[in-house]
């Protein structure tokens, strides 16, 4: 199933997207539940409850999609340098404060977080901050946890995955380098476009799907999640070893080679650009840069 969050006639809604992507059928939920997007649905399913009743369908063209999880329950978990070619690309950029000398490929997953308030939806603007001019894009397959837990083993991890969405892990590269950590430069307002919806794991195989990113129609990133250094089970095992995961938790799995910092000179984003991320089995997420 595909679950979308949207606004219709100035009201928040959450619903099932039709197989032909032409309509969305809203769930009958309270206004407070609808404001949380798909979070309420994931939590209900985790408790073994049925989906809420459905209301008459709306044409997808008549609604404005928002982030499927517009108010994540906590910070988004993100993974750095998780494709071989990108790890080498970033380590050689001069902006990587995480690498030891001669260490291009990390021995263990590198995690950081983005604040929930950085999340915006499809079509929303990525706002250029006054404090940085080194703004980069990062296309990422993103895992949505369906069943929580702690100490989850790699062999059991996929049973905890509800499904997937797309995140563009927008980054202020100069802040990332200057502050010797990644949280600040990753968490600016509007730096986490998410969408266009959530797709359940039975409809998308996140372990081997294609990830592409275009800037103004130019293909910049093109890879398969089969090329991840640390696969999804390993990421969940590592995170849950000491942190309890909950339904609705968000894990962005890393970006492939082709980010702006990898070009010489770098191809940073600028006002007027349009970034589109496509992931097979999910769809596309497009955002203008202002």
Secondary structure, DSSP 8 states (H G I E B T S, - for coil): -EEEEEEETTEEEEEEE-TTSSEEEEE---HHHHHTTTHHHHHHHHTT-----EEEEEEGGGSEEE-TTTT-SS-EEEEES-BHHHHHHHHTTT--SS--TT--S-SS-EEEEE-GGGEE-TT--B---TT-S-EE--EEEEEEESS-BSS--GGGGGGGEEEEEEEEE-EEHHHHHHTSSSHHHH-STT-EEEEEEEEETTT--TTS-EEEEEETTEEEEEEEGGGBSS-HHHHHHHHHTTS-B-TT-EEEEEE-S--GGGSSS-----TT-EEEEEETTTEEEEEEB-
